[in-house]
Amino acid sequence: MITIENIKDRIKTIAESYSEEPTGGYITGDGPIPADILFVGEAPGKTEVEEGKPFIGMAGKTFEKYLNSIGLTRDKIRITNTCYVRPITIKEGKNGRTSVSNRPPKPKEIAMFKEVLDDEIALVNPKVIVTLGNVPLKRLTEFKSIGECHGKIYYNEELKKHIFPMYHPSSLTYNRNDDFLKTYEEDWLKLKEALETF
């Protein structure tokens, strides 16, 4: 039988034995089990690894603001990632200092956690899975880009789950135009409407 402890142990084992690319720690999902809504992000960043929880950095604050705006709180939802390790790039500057930055997870890093994520989904048994950004979107649907499918609900036959694709909250940092903000806010309202149908 799958338990959350079993999932945590598997994440730890995979993360600690992976040495092909540099990574900066790992985290597990956060929130109640079971839960009606499961949000799936890309991979943890520095703050997430330090605190041991997903979505608590800059993007996390944006996420929480919009979550609250549709009447939801973190204690009612589960949040996890497509890749449970923090993928990093280490660069040495001209002054000899090393800098560490986040990078998107590579296909092999997503693949090594495929069964773990599927098991977490089965355990959480959500009525709807909300994908945040392109990485979880490509992992859980047939779509290639968030632009073609955000804000609409889809059914994943393999997982037997409804999926609602959304832009990643950090996209607001990169797209500072009013049209994008309006689209992003409308998607949250569409999510609220979708949740009322379950």
Backbone as CSV, one residue per row, in Angstrom:
resi,resn,N_x,N_y,N_z,CA_x,CA_y,CA_z,C_x,C_y,C_z
1,MET,0.832,-1.200,0.000,0.000,0.000,0.000,0.874,1.261,0.000
2,ILE,0.452,2.251,-0.794,1.215,3.506,-0.858,0.837,4.380,0.327
3,THR,1.864,4.884,1.017,1.620,5.847,2.108,2.479,7.074,1.835
4,ILE,2.186,8.167,2.514,2.984,9.373,2.312,4.417,9.157,2.810
5,GLU,4.575,8.353,3.839,5.936,8.055,4.342,6.753,7.314,3.291
6,ASN,6.083,6.376,2.622,6.723,5.604,1.558,7.154,6.540,0.413
7,ILE,6.273,7.492,0.063,6.593,8.462,-0.994,7.781,9.325,-0.576
8,LYS,7.771,9.805,0.662,8.884,10.636,1.159,10.205,9.879,1.140
9,ASP,10.165,8.615,1.529,11.382,7.789,1.525,11.929,7.609,0.108
10,ARG,11.016,7.387,-0.843,11.444,7.200,-2.233,12.048,8.482,-2.805
11,ILE,11.442,9.624,-2.470,11.990,10.909,-2.945,13.400,11.092,-2.397
12,LYS,13.580,10.823,-1.114,14.888,10.959,-0.454,15.928,10.059,-1.134
13,THR,15.561,8.804,-1.364,16.473,7.837,-1.992,16.878,8.283,-3.393
14,ILE,15.881,8.677,-4.203,16.172,9.100,-5.583,17.049,10.353,-5.572
15,ALA,16.659,11.334,-4.749,17.386,12.609,-4.704,18.837,12.403,-4.263
16,GLU,19.042,11.568,-3.251,20.392,11.392,-2.700,21.289,10.518,-3.584
17,SER,20.674,9.712,-4.456,21.511,8.860,-5.301,21.709,9.448,-6.695
18,TYR,21.079,10.588,-6.963,21.198,11.216,-8.289,22.411,12.139,-8.319
19,SER,23.335,11.854,-9.250,24.557,12.669,-9.268,24.949,13.140,-10.673
20,GLU,24.077,12.897,-11.653,24.425,13.262,-13.035,24.488,14.774,-13.262
21,GLU,23.624,15.508,-12.566,23.559,16.967,-12.712,23.577,17.580,-11.319
22,PRO,24.026,18.839,-11.198,23.988,19.451,-9.867,22.559,19.755,-9.404
23,THR,22.297,19.425,-8.155,20.996,19.757,-7.553,21.259,20.342,-6.174
24,GLY,20.284,21.106,-5.703,20.464,21.773,-4.415,19.425,21.362,-3.409
25,GLY,19.378,20.088,-3.108,18.419,19.607,-2.112,17.103,19.174,-2.743
26,TYR,16.179,18.756,-1.913,14.885,18.251,-2.400,13.806,18.553,-1.366
27,ILE,12.554,18.467,-1.802,11.429,18.600,-0.870,10.353,17.590,-1.254
28,THR,9.364,17.464,-0.398,8.200,16.632,-0.721,6.987,17.563,-0.801
29,GLY,5.844,17.002,-1.140,4.629,17.813,-1.237,4.178,18.305,0.139
30,ASP,3.168,19.175,0.118,2.685,19.758,1.368,1.165,19.926,1.296
31,GLY,0.509,19.618,2.391,-0.946,19.794,2.426,-1.649,18.499,2.781
32,PRO,-2.961,18.594,2.972,-3.724,17.423,3.423,-3.805,16.300,2.392
33,ILE,-3.981,15.084,2.901,-4.213,13.897,2.068,-5.388,13.142,2.697
34,PRO,-6.455,12.897,1.985,-6.749,13.317,0.616,-7.050,14.816,0.543
35,ALA,-7.114,15.349,-0.684,-7.469,16.752,-0.899,-8.225,16.856,-2.224
36,ASP,-9.194,17.769,-2.275,-9.983,17.928,-3.507,-9.175,18.559,-4.636
37,ILE,-8.188,19.395,-4.257,-7.395,20.087,-5.274,-5.909,19.822,-5.041
38,LEU,-5.231,19.416,-6.112,-3.783,19.221,-6.054,-3.141,20.163,-7.066
39,PHE,-2.297,21.071,-6.582,-1.528,21.955,-7.462,-0.174,21.306,-7.704
40,VAL,0.253,21.262,-8.979,1.546,20.664,-9.302,2.435,21.716,-9.960
41,GLY,3.551,22.041,-9.309,4.505,23.007,-9.833,5.616,22.316,-10.612
42,GLU,6.696,23.059,-10.865,7.793,22.513,-11.670,8.816,21.803,-10.791
43,ALA,9.537,22.583,-9.990,10.585,22.050,-9.113,10.826,23.086,-8.018
44,PRO,11.337,22.670,-6.863,11.572,23.645,-5.791,12.722,24.601,-6.089
45,GLY,12.682,25.776,-5.488,13.779,26.731,-5.555,14.513,26.755,-4.222
46,LYS,15.379,27.735,-4.054,16.229,27.834,-2.863,15.407,27.946,-1.572
47,THR,14.439,28.876,-1.566,13.634,29.088,-0.351,12.841,27.844,0.009
48,GLU,12.300,27.189,-1.027,11.493,25.982,-0.784,12.317,24.894,-0.107
49,VAL,13.550,24.701,-0.606,14.412,23.661,-0.023,14.787,24.035,1.416
50,GLU,15.087,25.307,1.639,15.455,25.756,2.991,14.308,25.553,3.986
51,GLU,13.102,25.835,3.533,11.929,25.728,4.431,11.272,24.347,4.384
52,GLY,11.620,23.570,3.348,11.046,22.226,3.228,9.599,22.198,2.756
53,LYS,9.158,23.305,2.104,7.773,23.363,1.621,7.728,23.974,0.230
54,PRO,6.807,23.490,-0.638,6.702,24.077,-1.971,5.986,25.428,-1.966
55,PHE,6.337,26.257,-2.927,5.659,27.537,-3.159,5.635,28.461,-1.943
56,ILE,6.823,28.811,-1.471,6.859,29.790,-0.375,7.801,30.945,-0.656
57,GLY,8.445,30.924,-1.830,9.291,32.054,-2.206,8.430,33.181,-2.783
58,MET,9.028,33.964,-3.690,8.313,35.067,-4.341,7.051,34.576,-5.049
59,ALA,7.223,33.514,-5.856,6.082,32.970,-6.601,5.016,32.444,-5.637
60,GLY,5.474,31.930,-4.507,4.546,31.405,-3.503,3.637,32.473,-2.924
61,LYS,4.195,33.670,-2.734,3.380,34.779,-2.201,2.307,35.177,-3.209
62,THR,2.678,35.232,-4.496,1.706,35.525,-5.557,0.640,34.436,-5.582
63,PHE,1.094,33.194,-5.526,0.191,32.043,-5.552,-0.839,32.130,-4.419
64,GLU,-0.333,32.400,-3.213,-1.215,32.437,-2.051,-2.237,33.569,-2.133
65,LYS,-1.803,34.705,-2.664,-2.696,35.862,-2.830,-3.893,35.488,-3.716
66,TYR,-3.600,34.844,-4.854,-4.681,34.473,-5.774,-5.505,33.308,-5.253
67,LEU,-4.855,32.410,-4.536,-5.570,31.293,-3.913,-6.625,31.855,-2.951
68,ASN,-6.195,32.790,-2.118,-7.115,33.428,-1.162,-8.220,34.197,-1.869
69,SER,-7.886,34.783,-3.047,-8.866,35.608,-3.767,-10.063,34.801,-4.259
70,ILE,-9.898,33.462,-4.382,-11.053,32.643,-4.787,-11.588,31.817,-3.605
71,GLY,-11.240,32.276,-2.408,-11.812,31.663,-1.208,-11.154,30.384,-0.749
72,LEU,-9.898,30.159,-1.182,-9.187,28.955,-0.750,-8.008,29.322,0.144
73,THR,-7.626,28.405,1.015,-6.445,28.603,1.857,-5.533,27.386,1.696
74,ARG,-4.269,27.598,2.011,-3.278,26.517,1.817,-3.611,25.249,2.593
75,ASP,-4.243,25.391,3.741,-4.513,24.194,4.548,-5.609,23.305,3.948
76,LYS,-6.257,23.796,2.881,-7.331,23.020,2.245,-6.868,22.342,0.953
77,ILE,-5.650,22.668,0.516,-5.171,22.135,-0.767,-3.829,21.434,-0.576
78,ARG,-3.482,20.614,-1.542,-2.160,19.963,-1.537,-1.335,20.560,-2.675
79,ILE,-0.058,20.792,-2.413,0.843,21.311,-3.438,2.055,20.381,-3.537
80,THR,2.424,20.062,-4.769,3.610,19.231,-4.959,4.343,19.684,-6.220
81,ASN,5.373,18.945,-6.637,6.154,19.306,-7.820,6.298,18.143,-8.785
82,THR,6.601,18.479,-10.039,6.858,17.468,-11.066,8.212,16.820,-10.802
83,CYS,9.167,17.659,-10.377,10.516,17.211,-10.032,10.745,17.636,-8.580
84,TYR,11.106,16.706,-7.722,11.187,17.006,-6.287,12.550,17.544,-5.849
85,VAL,13.549,17.484,-6.747,14.855,18.060,-6.404,14.940,19.475,-6.959
86,ARG,15.817,20.292,-6.377,16.046,21.638,-6.907,17.144,21.565,-7.975
87,PRO,16.783,21.748,-9.262,17.803,21.707,-10.304,18.579,23.029,-10.303
88,ILE,19.890,22.945,-10.294,20.699,24.168,-10.220,21.803,24.205,-11.279
89,THR,22.262,25.419,-11.548,23.432,25.641,-12.397,24.462,26.326,-11.513
90,ILE,25.683,25.805,-11.516,26.755,26.410,-10.719,27.746,27.069,-11.670
91,LYS,27.952,28.351,-11.482,28.893,29.073,-12.360,29.957,29.747,-11.513
92,GLU,31.175,29.746,-12.064,32.247,30.470,-11.369,32.492,31.778,-12.099
93,GLY,32.405,32.871,-11.356,32.595,34.194,-11.955,34.068,34.519,-12.143
94,LYS,34.335,35.660,-12.793,35.725,36.081,-13.050,36.470,36.362,-11.748
95,ASN,35.725,36.757,-10.720,36.363,37.060,-9.435,36.582,35.804,-8.577
96,GLY,36.245,34.640,-9.157,36.465,33.395,-8.416,35.295,32.984,-7.538
97,ARG,34.269,33.826,-7.499,33.084,33.478,-6.685,32.167,32.552,-7.473
98,THR,31.571,31.638,-6.759,30.614,30.751,-7.433,29.204,31.260,-7.211
99,SER,28.401,31.171,-8.263,26.989,31.543,-8.120,26.134,30.332,-8.444
100,VAL,25.059,30.205,-7.708,24.137,29.084,-7.906,22.799,29.659,-8.340
101,SER,22.266,29.147,-9.441,20.949,29.613,-9.882,20.046,28.435,-10.225
102,ASN,18.746,28.668,-10.165,17.786,27.625,-10.537,17.805,27.437,-12.045
103,ARG,17.439,26.236,-12.468,17.256,25.965,-13.893,16.036,25.053,-14.024
104,PRO,15.445,24.984,-15.224,14.305,24.063,-15.376,14.786,22.615,-15.236
105,PRO,13.953,21.733,-14.715,14.366,20.333,-14.616,14.526,19.713,-16.000
106,LYS,15.517,18.848,-16.143,15.748,18.165,-17.425,14.771,16.990,-17.554
107,PRO,14.511,16.552,-18.801,13.568,15.437,-18.990,13.879,14.213,-18.110
108,LYS,15.179,13.901,-17.946,15.520,12.713,-17.134,15.179,12.938,-15.656
109,GLU,15.239,14.203,-15.205,14.919,14.521,-13.797,13.417,14.450,-13.553
110,ILE,12.655,14.754,-14.592,11.194,14.624,-14.496,10.836,13.135,-14.528
111,ALA,11.515,12.410,-15.436,11.232,10.974,-15.612,11.546,10.161,-14.359
112,MET,12.608,10.530,-13.645,12.983,9.706,-12.476,11.960,9.812,-11.336
113,PHE,11.096,10.854,-11.391,10.062,10.992,-10.358,8.657,10.677,-10.880
114,LYS,8.586,10.121,-12.107,7.279,9.887,-12.732,6.368,9.020,-11.852
115,GLU,6.888,7.887,-11.420,6.060,6.972,-10.619,5.721,7.567,-9.262
116,VAL,6.651,8.318,-8.691,6.405,8.942,-7.380,5.252,9.934,-7.491
117,LEU,5.287,10.772,-8.530,4.217,11.747,-8.709,2.882,11.045,-8.967
118,ASP,2.899,10.015,-9.816,1.662,9.262,-10.075,1.104,8.669,-8.783
119,ASP,1.999,8.161,-7.936,1.549,7.580,-6.662,1.021,8.658,-5.710
120,GLU,1.667,9.830,-5.729,1.174,10.919,-4.873,-0.219,11.360,-5.337
121,ILE,-0.410,11.431,-6.661,-1.736,11.789,-7.203,-2.771,10.764,-6.750
122,ALA,-2.419,9.483,-6.860,-3.348,8.412,-6.454,-3.694,8.520,-4.969
123,LEU,-2.695,8.829,-4.163,-2.886,8.929,-2.712,-3.743,10.144,-2.341
124,VAL,-3.461,11.272,-2.971,-4.206,12.512,-2.688,-5.639,12.413,-3.230
125,ASN,-5.789,11.693,-4.354,-7.079,11.480,-4.994,-7.871,12.778,-5.188
126,PRO,-7.272,13.762,-5.883,-7.952,15.047,-6.047,-9.086,14.986,-7.068
127,LYS,-10.044,15.902,-6.911,-11.089,16.014,-7.931,-10.526,16.738,-9.151
128,VAL,-9.576,17.633,-8.904,-8.936,18.346,-10.003,-7.449,18.567,-9.703
129,ILE,-6.617,18.447,-10.758,-5.182,18.733,-10.650,-4.939,20.031,-11.403
130,VAL,-4.339,21.002,-10.735,-4.007,22.269,-11.387,-2.515,22.269,-11.687
131,THR,-2.166,22.323,-12.976,-0.746,22.359,-13.356,-0.307,23.820,-13.437
132,LEU,0.833,24.130,-12.829,1.356,25.498,-12.815,2.602,25.574,-13.694
133,GLY,2.436,26.072,-14.916,3.565,26.186,-15.834,3.662,25.028,-16.816
134,ASN,4.642,25.123,-17.721,4.780,24.153,-18.811,5.300,22.787,-18.386
135,VAL,6.139,22.737,-17.340,6.747,21.452,-16.961,5.679,20.440,-16.513
136,PRO,4.825,20.778,-15.525,3.784,19.810,-15.152,2.739,19.611,-16.256
137,LEU,2.520,20.667,-17.057,1.557,20.564,-18.160,1.982,19.457,-19.134
138,LYS,3.259,19.490,-19.541,3.755,18.496,-20.502,3.805,17.102,-19.881
139,ARG,4.013,17.053,-18.581,4.092,15.756,-17.896,2.700,15.107,-17.742
140,LEU,1.652,15.937,-17.571,0.333,15.376,-17.258,-0.715,15.524,-18.357
141,THR,-0.337,16.181,-19.471,-1.270,16.292,-20.596,-0.500,16.094,-21.898
142,GLU,-1.230,16.156,-23.006,-0.618,16.037,-24.333,-0.200,17.406,-24.880
143,PHE,-0.542,18.468,-24.170,-0.261,19.815,-24.672,1.232,20.125,-24.635
144,LYS,1.648,20.970,-25.567,3.062,21.350,-25.651,3.326,22.705,-25.003
145,SER,2.275,23.531,-24.914,2.488,24.870,-24.364,1.248,25.366,-23.657
146,ILE,1.477,26.082,-22.578,0.409,26.579,-21.725,-0.503,27.571,-22.459
147,GLY,0.072,28.283,-23.450,-0.697,29.282,-24.193,-1.910,28.727,-24.905
148,GLU,-1.841,27.435,-25.282,-2.934,26.856,-26.062,-4.051,26.257,-25.204
149,CYS,-3.864,26.170,-23.896,-4.851,25.408,-23.121,-5.164,25.961,-21.728
150,HIS,-4.534,27.068,-21.329,-4.744,27.564,-19.955,-6.205,27.959,-19.712
151,GLY,-6.618,27.783,-18.467,-7.952,28.243,-18.078,-9.104,27.356,-18.523
152,LYS,-8.787,26.154,-19.013,-9.855,25.224,-19.428,-9.601,23.878,-18.750
153,ILE,-10.677,23.134,-18.541,-10.519,21.852,-17.846,-10.417,20.710,-18.863
154,TYR,-9.520,19.771,-18.606,-9.302,18.622,-19.490,-9.360,17.348,-18.655
155,TYR,-9.608,16.227,-19.337,-9.652,14.945,-18.635,-8.484,14.079,-19.088
156,ASN,-7.700,13.609,-18.128,-6.586,12.713,-18.424,-7.084,11.274,-18.252
157,GLU,-7.202,10.579,-19.381,-7.744,9.214,-19.376,-6.881,8.253,-18.567
158,GLU,-5.557,8.416,-18.704,-4.637,7.493,-18.031,-4.748,7.614,-16.512
159,LEU,-4.781,8.863,-16.037,-4.856,9.083,-14.588,-6.296,9.104,-14.083
160,LYS,-7.254,9.212,-15.027,-8.685,9.333,-14.668,-8.895,10.556,-13.775
161,LYS,-8.263,11.662,-14.179,-8.347,12.904,-13.392,-8.615,14.105,-14.294
162,HIS,-9.324,15.081,-13.743,-9.527,16.351,-14.433,-8.304,17.229,-14.192
163,ILE,-7.864,17.897,-15.263,-6.663,18.743,-15.173,-6.996,20.150,-15.641
164,PHE,-6.556,21.134,-14.856,-6.807,22.541,-15.164,-5.454,23.242,-15.305
165,PRO,-5.001,23.510,-16.543,-3.694,24.152,-16.724,-3.722,25.657,-16.437
166,MET,-2.709,26.123,-15.724,-2.565,27.554,-15.432,-1.118,27.986,-15.660
167,TYR,-0.946,29.288,-15.867,0.413,29.833,-15.925,1.050,29.716,-14.538
168,HIS,2.354,29.610,-14.528,3.090,29.580,-13.263,3.017,30.975,-12.637
169,PRO,2.828,31.078,-11.312,2.749,32.416,-10.696,3.962,33.302,-10.968
170,SER,5.137,32.687,-11.182,6.328,33.512,-11.443,6.252,34.194,-12.807
171,SER,5.341,33.732,-13.676,5.218,34.359,-15.001,4.775,35.818,-14.892
172,LEU,4.140,36.166,-13.776,3.750,37.569,-13.562,4.980,38.463,-13.411
173,THR,6.069,37.881,-12.949,7.313,38.642,-12.787,7.914,38.975,-14.147
174,TYR,7.748,38.036,-15.098,8.357,38.230,-16.417,7.435,38.961,-17.392
175,ASN,6.128,38.785,-17.219,5.165,39.437,-18.123,4.477,40.573,-17.382
176,ARG,5.105,41.717,-17.382,4.544,42.817,-16.600,3.595,43.685,-17.430
177,ASN,2.752,43.056,-18.257,1.791,43.880,-18.989,0.372,43.608,-18.518
178,ASP,-0.480,44.585,-18.712,-1.847,44.514,-18.182,-2.660,43.379,-18.779
179,ASP,-2.441,43.112,-20.077,-3.205,42.049,-20.729,-2.919,40.694,-20.100
180,PHE,-1.629,40.451,-19.819,-1.273,39.167,-19.219,-1.848,39.055,-17.804
181,LEU,-1.762,40.130,-17.052,-2.303,40.137,-15.688,-3.800,39.824,-15.716
182,LYS,-4.500,40.419,-16.671,-5.949,40.191,-16.812,-6.214,38.714,-17.120
183,THR,-5.441,38.153,-18.048,-5.578,36.731,-18.407,-5.345,35.852,-17.183
184,TYR,-4.287,36.175,-16.440,-3.929,35.387,-15.253,-5.058,35.433,-14.219
185,GLU,-5.585,36.628,-13.982,-6.666,36.775,-12.996,-7.939,36.067,-13.452
186,GLU,-8.208,36.139,-14.754,-9.397,35.455,-15.293,-9.287,33.951,-15.131
187,ASP,-8.065,33.404,-15.287,-7.876,31.960,-15.116,-8.209,31.514,-13.692
188,TRP,-7.874,32.331,-12.713,-8.221,31.994,-11.323,-9.736,31.986,-11.128
189,LEU,-10.419,32.940,-11.765,-11.888,32.969,-11.667,-12.502,31.760,-12.372
190,LYS,-11.880,31.372,-13.487,-12.360,30.163,-14.205,-12.128,28.929,-13.363
191,LEU,-11.014,28.897,-12.622,-10.746,27.772,-11.728,-11.826,27.703,-10.650
192,LYS,-12.169,28.857,-10.102,-13.225,28.900,-9.067,-14.537,28.336,-9.618
193,GLU,-14.882,28.735,-10.848,-16.109,28.234,-11.484,-16.017,26.725,-11.699
194,ALA,-14.862,26.278,-12.187,-14.679,24.849,-12.450,-14.838,24.022,-11.170
195,LEU,-14.290,24.551,-10.069,-14.360,23.817,-8.793,-15.794,23.681,-8.293
196,GLU,-16.634,24.642,-8.660,-18.034,24.585,-8.217,-18.824,23.478,-8.933
197,THR,-18.261,22.974,-10.038,-18.974,21.913,-10.785,-18.687,20.510,-10.229
198,PHE,-17.695,20.400,-9.345,-17.357,19.072,-8.806,-18.106,18.766,-7.522
